[in-house]
Structures are given as C-alpha cells and as structure tokens.
Amino acid sequence: FIHTDALGLHGRAKEVWKERIKLLTPYQVNPELMKASGNPQVKFMHCLPAFHDTETVLGKQIAQDYGMSNGLEVTDDVFESEANVAFEQAENRMHTIKALLVATLGE
C-alpha cells in the first residue's frame, strides 16, 4: 500500500502554501512512485479529500498559482486508477466510527 494525506493547505494562510508545496511536492504519489514500489498490485490509500485535479476551487487556484494542474498530493491518473482504494477506506472508517459510537454510547 502507498498512503498519503492532503498537503494541509485548507485553513492555512496563502503565505504558507508555497513553502508547504515546495516541501511536500517530492512526495507526490504519481505513476512513477507506484511503479517504483515494485508491486504491480500496489494499492493507493488516502484519507480524503484529495486534490487530484482542477475540479475544485482550491485545485484550480493551486494549478493557476503553482502550475500543478495534475494534482497536489496525488496525480489524477493515480487517483482515477483501479489502484485507488481510498473510497473503500473511507467506507470502512465510517463503519468503524459507527461501531465505536454504539460501543461507547450504548447501555
């Protein structure tokens, strides 16, 4: 598995964005990284939301300001691939949270 997280730009001042993008861009999950795993069955995980394209306001802004039109922490081709299990991961997280609520709030 290859797991990543958002770059943490939401809620931060724009002055911080450039530094974070410069610091974390080398860790972007892209096809080269997936191939470098040496495992053709490798899966991609992400806690969501992922900024993988320019379909969001933030994605458009980052593409415009920093030239990253193919995604931030993950490229669009990896995110849209069969290797992406982030939605299954999110569903499992939801069921886990519900079970914890039942266990702690029940009789």
DSSP file (Angstrom, degrees, kcal/mol; ACC not computed):
  #  RESIDUE AA STRUCTURE BP1 BP2  ACC     N-H-->O    O-->H-N    N-H-->O    O-->H-N    TCO  KAPPA ALPHA  PHI   PSI    X-CA   Y-CA   Z-CA
    1    1 A F              0   0    0      0, 0.0     2,-0.5     0, 0.0    43,-0.2   0.000 360.0 360.0 360.0 143.8    0.0    0.0    0.0
    2    2 A I  E     -a   44   0A   0     41,-2.8    43,-3.1     2,-0.0     2,-0.4  -0.994 360.0-172.7-118.4 123.9    1.0    3.6   -0.6
    3    3 A H  E     +a   45   0A   0     -2,-0.5     2,-0.3    41,-0.2    43,-0.2  -0.940   9.2 166.1-122.1 137.4   -0.7    6.0    1.7
    4    4 A T  E     -a   46   0A   0     41,-1.8    43,-0.8    -2,-0.4     2,-0.3  -0.856  18.7-144.7-138.4 176.8   -0.7    9.8    1.6
    5    5 A D        -     0   0    0     -2,-0.3    45,-0.0    41,-0.2    40,-0.0  -0.859  37.7 -77.5-135.9 167.5   -2.6   12.7    3.1
    6    6 A A        -     0   0    0     -2,-0.3    -1,-0.1     1,-0.1    44,-0.1  -0.262  45.4-111.8 -63.3 158.2   -3.7   16.2    1.9
    7    7 A L        -     0   0    0      1,-0.1    -1,-0.1    44,-0.0    17,-0.1   0.538  46.0-115.7 -73.4  -5.0   -1.0   18.8    1.9
    8    8 A G  S    S+     0   0    0      1,-0.0    -1,-0.1     4,-0.0    12,-0.1   0.879  72.6 134.0  75.4  38.0   -2.7   20.6    4.8
    9    9 A L    >   +     0   0    0      2,-0.1     3,-2.0    11,-0.0     8,-0.1   0.761  36.7 102.4 -89.8 -27.2   -3.5   23.8    2.8
   10   10 A H  T 3  S+     0   0    0      1,-0.3     3,-0.1     0, 0.0    -4,-0.0  -0.356  95.1   7.4 -60.5 128.9   -7.1   24.2    3.9
   11   11 A G  T 3  S+     0   0    0      1,-0.3     2,-0.3    -2,-0.1    -1,-0.3   0.438 104.3 116.3  81.6  -1.3   -7.4   26.8    6.6
   12   12 A R  S <  S-     0   0    0     -3,-2.0    -1,-0.3     1,-0.1     5,-0.1  -0.717  74.6 -98.1-100.6 152.8   -3.8   28.0    6.3
   13   13 A A    >>  -     0   0    0     -2,-0.3     3,-1.9     1,-0.1     4,-0.8  -0.364  31.2-119.9 -64.4 144.6   -2.7   31.4    5.2
   14   14 A K  H 3> S+     0   0    0      1,-0.3     4,-0.8     2,-0.2     3,-0.4   0.773 111.2  68.9 -58.8 -25.7   -1.7   31.6    1.5
   15   15 A E  H 3> S+     0   0    0      1,-0.2     4,-0.5     2,-0.2    -1,-0.3   0.799  99.2  49.9 -62.9 -27.2    1.8   32.6    2.6
   16   16 A V  H <> S+     0   0    0     -3,-1.9     4,-2.4     1,-0.2    -1,-0.2   0.738  94.1  75.8 -82.1 -25.1    2.3   29.1    4.0
   17   17 A W  H  X S+     0   0    0     -4,-0.8     4,-3.2    -3,-0.4     5,-0.3   0.914  91.0  51.7 -56.1 -50.1    1.1   27.4    0.8
   18   18 A K  H  X S+     0   0    0     -4,-0.8     4,-2.4     1,-0.2    -1,-0.2   0.910 112.3  46.4 -57.1 -45.0    4.3   28.0   -1.2
   19   19 A E  H  X S+     0   0    0     -4,-0.5     4,-2.4     2,-0.2    -1,-0.2   0.924 114.9  46.1 -63.7 -45.6    6.5   26.6    1.5
   20   20 A R  H  X S+     0   0    0     -4,-2.4     4,-2.6     2,-0.2     5,-0.2   0.904 113.0  49.7 -65.9 -41.2    4.3   23.5    2.1
   21   21 A I  H  X S+     0   0    0     -4,-3.2     4,-2.1    -5,-0.2    -1,-0.2   0.929 112.8  47.0 -63.8 -44.5    4.0   22.8   -1.6
   22   22 A K  H  < S+     0   0    0     -4,-2.4    -2,-0.2    -5,-0.3    -1,-0.2   0.908 115.7  46.2 -62.3 -41.7    7.8   23.1   -2.1
   23   23 A L  H  < S+     0   0    0     -4,-2.4    -2,-0.2    -5,-0.2    -1,-0.2   0.881 122.4  32.8 -68.4 -39.7    8.4   20.9    0.9
   24   24 A L  H >< S+     0   0    0     -4,-2.6     3,-1.9     1,-0.2    -2,-0.2   0.596  90.9  88.7-101.1 -12.4    5.9   18.1    0.0
   25   25 A T  G >< S+     0   0    0     -4,-2.1     3,-2.1     1,-0.3    -1,-0.2   0.863  81.7  62.8 -56.4 -37.8    5.9   18.0   -3.8
   26   26 A P  G 3  S+     0   0    0      0, 0.0    -1,-0.3     0, 0.0    -2,-0.1   0.712 101.5  54.5 -61.0 -15.2    8.7   15.5   -3.9
   27   27 A Y  G <  S+     0   0    0     -3,-1.9    -2,-0.2     2,-0.1    -3,-0.1   0.266  77.3 135.5-100.6  10.6    6.4   13.1   -2.0
   28   28 A Q    <   -     0   0    0     -3,-2.1     2,-0.7     1,-0.1    46,-0.2  -0.341  59.5-123.1 -59.8 136.2    3.5   13.3   -4.6
   29   29 A V  B     +c   74   0B   0     44,-2.9    46,-2.4     4,-0.1    49,-0.2  -0.758  50.4 151.8 -83.5 117.6    2.0   10.0   -5.4
   30   30 A N     >  -     0   0    0     -2,-0.7     4,-2.4    44,-0.2     3,-0.4  -0.823  62.0 -86.4-138.2 173.8    2.3    9.6   -9.2
   31   31 A P  H  > S+     0   0    0      0, 0.0     4,-2.5     0, 0.0     5,-0.2   0.847 125.1  56.3 -56.5 -34.5    2.6    6.7  -11.6
   32   32 A E  H  > S+     0   0    0      2,-0.2     4,-2.3     1,-0.2     5,-0.1   0.914 108.8  46.2 -63.9 -42.4    6.4    6.6  -11.2
   33   33 A L  H  > S+     0   0    0     -3,-0.4     4,-0.9     2,-0.2    -1,-0.2   0.917 111.6  51.4 -65.9 -42.7    6.1    6.2   -7.5
   34   34 A M  H >< S+     0   0    0     -4,-2.4     3,-0.7     1,-0.2     5,-0.5   0.924 113.1  45.4 -59.6 -43.5    3.5    3.5   -7.9
   35   35 A K  H >< S+     0   0    0     -4,-2.5     3,-1.9     1,-0.2    -1,-0.2   0.878 105.1  61.8 -67.2 -37.5    5.8    1.7  -10.3
   36   36 A A  H 3< S+     0   0    0     -4,-2.3    -1,-0.2     1,-0.3    -2,-0.2   0.685  86.1  75.5 -64.3 -17.5    8.8    2.1   -8.0
   37   37 A S  T << S-     0   0    0     -4,-0.9    -1,-0.3    -3,-0.7    -2,-0.2   0.770  96.7-138.7 -64.1 -22.5    7.0    0.1   -5.4
   38   38 A G  S <  S+     0   0    0     -3,-1.9    -2,-0.1    -4,-0.3    -3,-0.1   0.541  70.5 108.5  76.4   5.3    7.9   -2.9   -7.5
   39   39 A N    >   -     0   0    0     -5,-0.5     3,-1.9     1,-0.1    -1,-0.2  -0.941  53.7-164.1-119.0 109.8    4.5   -4.4   -6.9
   40   40 A P  T 3  S+     0   0    0      0, 0.0    -1,-0.1     0, 0.0    -5,-0.0   0.660  94.2  54.2 -66.5 -12.5    2.1   -4.4   -9.8
   41   41 A Q  T 3  S+     0   0    0      2,-0.1    -2,-0.0    -3,-0.0    -3,-0.0   0.304  78.6 140.7-100.0   7.0   -0.8   -5.0   -7.3
   42   42 A V    <   -     0   0    0     -3,-1.9     2,-0.3    -8,-0.2    -4,-0.0  -0.170  40.1-146.1 -56.2 142.5    0.1   -1.9   -5.1
   43   43 A K        -     0   0    0     42,-0.0   -41,-2.8    41,-0.0     2,-0.5  -0.841   3.6-134.2-112.8 149.6   -2.9    0.0   -3.8
   44   44 A F  E     -ab   2  84A   0     39,-3.0    41,-2.9    -2,-0.3     2,-0.3  -0.880  21.5-171.4-104.8 131.6   -3.3    3.7   -3.2
   45   45 A M  E     +a    3   0A   0    -43,-3.1   -41,-1.8    -2,-0.5     2,-0.3  -0.927   9.1 168.7-123.4 148.8   -4.8    5.0    0.1
   46   46 A H  E     -a    4   0A   0     -2,-0.3   -41,-0.2   -43,-0.2    44,-0.1  -0.974  36.7-135.5-156.5 142.9   -5.8    8.5    1.1
   47   47 A C        -     0   0    0    -43,-0.8   -42,-0.1    -2,-0.3     3,-0.1   0.616  67.6-106.4 -78.4 -11.0   -7.9    9.9    4.0
   48   48 A L  S    S+     0   0    0      1,-0.1     2,-0.1    -3,-0.0   -42,-0.1   0.488  92.5  87.6  64.2 148.1   -9.7   12.2    1.6
   49   49 A P        -     0   0    0      0, 0.0     2,-0.4     0, 0.0    -1,-0.1   0.512  61.6-168.9 -77.1 150.6  -10.4   14.8    0.3
   50   50 A A        -     0   0    0     -2,-0.1     2,-1.0    -4,-0.1     3,-0.2  -0.874  21.3-143.4-108.5 139.6   -7.7   14.5   -2.3
   51   51 A F        +     0   0    0     -2,-0.4    21,-3.3     1,-0.2    23,-0.5  -0.763  46.8 141.2-101.8  86.8   -6.7   17.4   -4.5
   52   52 A H        +     0   0    0     -2,-1.0    24,-0.4    19,-0.3     2,-0.2   0.406  63.2  12.1-110.6  -2.0   -6.0   15.4   -7.7
   53   53 A D  S    S-     0   0    0     -3,-0.2     3,-0.3    22,-0.1    10,-0.1  -0.826  82.4 -92.1-155.5-167.9   -7.4   17.7  -10.4
   54   54 A T  S    S+     0   0    0     -2,-0.2     6,-0.1    15,-0.2    16,-0.0   0.023  87.2 105.2-108.2  26.5   -8.7   21.3  -11.0
   55   55 A E  S    S+     0   0    0      4,-0.1     2,-0.3     5,-0.0    -1,-0.2   0.537  72.3  64.4 -84.2  -7.2  -12.4   20.5  -10.4
   56   56 A T  S  > S-     0   0    0     -3,-0.3     4,-2.5     1,-0.1     5,-0.2  -0.747  90.4-114.6-111.9 163.3  -12.3   22.2   -7.0
   57   57 A V  H  > S+     0   0    0     -2,-0.3     4,-2.3     2,-0.2     5,-0.1   0.935 119.3  45.3 -59.7 -46.7  -11.8   25.9   -6.1
   58   58 A L  H  > S+     0   0    0      1,-0.2     4,-2.8     2,-0.2     5,-0.2   0.910 111.6  52.3 -65.5 -41.9   -8.5   25.0   -4.3
   59   59 A G  H  > S+     0   0    0      1,-0.2     4,-2.2     2,-0.2    -1,-0.2   0.909 111.3  47.0 -59.6 -42.6   -7.4   22.7   -7.1
   60   60 A K  H  X S+     0   0    0     -4,-2.5     4,-2.4     2,-0.2    -1,-0.2   0.911 112.6  49.8 -64.0 -42.9   -7.9   25.5   -9.7
   61   61 A Q  H  X S+     0   0    0     -4,-2.3     4,-3.0    -5,-0.2     5,-0.3   0.914 111.7  47.3 -65.0 -43.4   -6.1   28.0   -7.5
   62   62 A I  H  X S+     0   0    0     -4,-2.8     4,-2.9     2,-0.2     6,-0.9   0.909 112.5  50.1 -64.8 -41.9   -3.1   25.8   -7.0
   63   63 A A  H  X S+     0   0    0     -4,-2.2     4,-1.4    -5,-0.2     6,-0.2   0.913 115.4  43.7 -61.5 -42.3   -2.9   25.0  -10.7
   64   64 A Q  H  < S+     0   0    0     -4,-2.4    -2,-0.2    -5,-0.2    -1,-0.2   0.929 122.5  35.8 -69.3 -46.0   -3.1   28.7  -11.5
   65   65 A D  H  < S+     0   0    0     -4,-3.0    -2,-0.2    -5,-0.2    -3,-0.2   0.820 134.7  20.5 -80.0 -31.8   -0.6   29.9   -8.9
   66   66 A Y  H  < S-     0   0    0     -4,-2.9    -3,-0.2    -5,-0.3    -2,-0.2   0.380  96.7-118.1-123.8   1.7    1.9   27.0   -8.8
   67   67 A G     <  +     0   0    0     -4,-1.4     2,-1.2    -5,-0.4    -4,-0.2   0.692  67.6 136.5  71.1  18.3    1.4   25.2  -12.2
   68   68 A M    >   +     0   0    0     -6,-0.9     3,-0.7     1,-0.2    -1,-0.2  -0.640  11.6 150.5 -99.0  76.8    0.3   21.9  -10.6
   69   69 A S  T 3   +     0   0    0     -2,-1.2   -15,-0.2     1,-0.2    -1,-0.2   0.577  63.9  60.8 -86.5  -8.8   -2.6   21.1  -12.8
   70   70 A N  T 3  S-     0   0    0      1,-0.4     6,-1.1    -3,-0.2    -1,-0.2   0.035 119.1 -69.4-107.5  27.2   -2.3   17.3  -12.5
   71   71 A G    <   -     0   0    0     -3,-0.7    -1,-0.4     4,-0.2   -19,-0.3  -0.212  33.4-120.2 110.9 160.6   -2.9   17.1   -8.7
   72   72 A L  S    S+     0   0    0    -21,-3.3   -20,-0.1     2,-0.4     3,-0.1   0.785 100.2   6.5-100.8 -84.6   -1.2   18.0   -5.5
   73   73 A E  S    S+     0   0    0    -22,-0.3   -44,-2.9     1,-0.2     2,-0.3   0.719 141.0  22.1 -77.3 -20.2   -0.5   15.1   -3.2
   74   74 A V  B    S-c   29   0B   0    -23,-0.5    -2,-0.4   -46,-0.2   -44,-0.2  -0.996  83.2-118.6-145.0 141.6   -1.7   12.6   -5.8
   75   75 A T     >  -     0   0    0    -46,-2.4     4,-2.4    -2,-0.3     3,-0.3  -0.442  27.3-117.1 -78.0 156.7   -1.9   12.8   -9.6
   76   76 A D  H  > S+     0   0    0     -6,-1.1     4,-2.6   -24,-0.4     5,-0.1   0.861 112.4  57.8 -62.5 -36.8   -5.3   12.5  -11.2
   77   77 A D  H  4 S+     0   0    0     -7,-0.2    -1,-0.2     1,-0.2     4,-0.2   0.873 110.3  43.2 -66.2 -34.9   -4.2    9.4  -13.1
   78   78 A V  H >4 S+     0   0    0     -3,-0.3     3,-1.2   -49,-0.2     6,-0.3   0.921 114.4  50.8 -71.2 -44.1   -3.4    7.5   -9.9
   79   79 A F  H 3< S+     0   0    0     -4,-2.4    -2,-0.2     1,-0.3    -1,-0.2   0.872 114.0  43.9 -62.4 -36.8   -6.5    8.8   -8.2
   80   80 A E  T 3< S+     0   0    0     -4,-2.6    -1,-0.3    -5,-0.2    -2,-0.2   0.410  98.1 101.6 -87.7   2.2   -8.7    7.6  -11.0
   81   81 A S  S X  S-     0   0    0     -3,-1.2     3,-1.3    -4,-0.2    -3,-0.1  -0.312  87.0-109.6 -84.9 168.8   -7.0    4.3  -11.4
   82   82 A E  T 3  S+     0   0    0      1,-0.2    -1,-0.1    -2,-0.1    -4,-0.1   0.655 113.3  72.0 -69.1 -15.5   -8.1    0.9  -10.2
   83   83 A A  T 3  S+     0   0    0     -5,-0.2   -39,-3.0   -40,-0.1     2,-0.5   0.704  74.2 100.9 -72.2 -19.0   -5.3    1.0   -7.6
   84   84 A N  B <   +b   44   0A   0     -3,-1.3   -39,-0.2    -6,-0.3     3,-0.1  -0.558  35.3 162.4 -73.9 116.8   -7.2    3.7   -5.6
   85   85 A V     >  +     0   0    0    -41,-2.9     4,-2.5    -2,-0.5     5,-0.2   0.081  39.2 114.9-115.7  20.8   -8.9    2.1   -2.6
   86   86 A A  H  > S+     0   0    0    -42,-0.3     4,-2.2     1,-0.2     5,-0.1   0.827  75.2  51.2 -63.0 -32.8   -9.5    5.5   -0.8
   87   87 A F  H  > S+     0   0    0      2,-0.2     4,-2.2     1,-0.2    -1,-0.2   0.883 110.9  47.2 -74.9 -36.6  -13.3    5.2   -1.1
   88   88 A E  H  > S+     0   0    0      2,-0.2     4,-2.6     1,-0.2    -2,-0.2   0.901 111.7  53.0 -64.7 -40.5  -13.3    1.7    0.4
   89   89 A Q  H  X S+     0   0    0     -4,-2.5     4,-2.1     1,-0.2    -2,-0.2   0.915 109.3  48.4 -58.9 -45.1  -11.0    3.0    3.1
   90   90 A A  H  X S+     0   0    0     -4,-2.2     4,-2.1     2,-0.2    -1,-0.2   0.893 110.6  51.0 -64.8 -40.4  -13.4    5.9    3.8
   91   91 A E  H  X S+     0   0    0     -4,-2.2     4,-2.1     2,-0.2    -2,-0.2   0.925 110.4  48.7 -64.1 -43.4  -16.4    3.5    4.0
   92   92 A N  H  X S+     0   0    0     -4,-2.6     4,-2.2     1,-0.2    -1,-0.2   0.887 109.4  53.4 -62.7 -38.2  -14.5    1.2    6.4
   93   93 A R  H  X S+     0   0    0     -4,-2.1     4,-2.5     1,-0.2    -1,-0.2   0.904 106.9  52.5 -62.1 -41.0  -13.6    4.2    8.5
   94   94 A M  H  X S+     0   0    0     -4,-2.1     4,-2.4     1,-0.2    -2,-0.2   0.927 110.1  47.2 -61.2 -45.5  -17.3    5.2    8.7
   95   95 A H  H  X S+     0   0    0     -4,-2.1     4,-2.3     1,-0.2    -1,-0.2   0.880 111.5  51.7 -65.4 -37.0  -18.3    1.7    9.9
   96   96 A T  H  X S+     0   0    0     -4,-2.2     4,-2.2     2,-0.2    -1,-0.2   0.921 110.1  48.7 -64.0 -43.8  -15.6    1.7   12.5
   97   97 A I  H  X S+     0   0    0     -4,-2.5     4,-2.3     1,-0.2    -2,-0.2   0.911 110.9  50.5 -62.8 -42.9  -16.7    5.1   13.8
   98   98 A K  H  X S+     0   0    0     -4,-2.4     4,-2.4     1,-0.2    -1,-0.2   0.908 109.8  50.5 -62.5 -41.5  -20.3    3.9   14.0
   99   99 A A  H  X S+     0   0    0     -4,-2.3     4,-2.4     1,-0.2    -1,-0.2   0.893 110.1  50.1 -64.2 -39.4  -19.2    0.8   15.9
  100  100 A L  H  X S+     0   0    0     -4,-2.2     4,-2.2     2,-0.2     5,-0.2   0.894 109.8  50.9 -65.7 -39.3  -17.3    2.9   18.4
  101  101 A L  H  X S+     0   0    0     -4,-2.3     4,-2.6     2,-0.2     5,-0.3   0.927 111.7  47.0 -63.0 -44.6  -20.3    5.2   18.9
  102  102 A V  H  X S+     0   0    0     -4,-2.4     4,-1.4     1,-0.2    -2,-0.2   0.918 113.7  48.8 -62.4 -43.2  -22.5    2.2   19.6
  103  103 A A  H  < S+     0   0    0     -4,-2.4    -1,-0.2     1,-0.2    -2,-0.2   0.849 120.7  34.5 -67.1 -34.5  -19.9    0.7   22.0
  104  104 A T  H  < S+     0   0    0     -4,-2.2    -2,-0.2    -5,-0.2    -1,-0.2   0.739 124.6  38.6 -95.8 -23.5  -19.4    3.9   23.9
  105  105 A L  H  < S+     0   0    0     -4,-2.6    -3,-0.2    -5,-0.2    -2,-0.2   0.529  97.3  93.4-104.2  -7.8  -22.9    5.5   23.9
  106  106 A G     <        0   0    0     -4,-1.4    -3,-0.0    -5,-0.3    -4,-0.0  -0.035 360.0 360.0 -74.2-176.4  -24.9    2.3   24.3
  107  107 A E              0   0    0      0, 0.0    -1,-0.1     0, 0.0    -4,-0.1   0.544 360.0 360.0 -55.4 360.0  -26.2    0.9   27.5
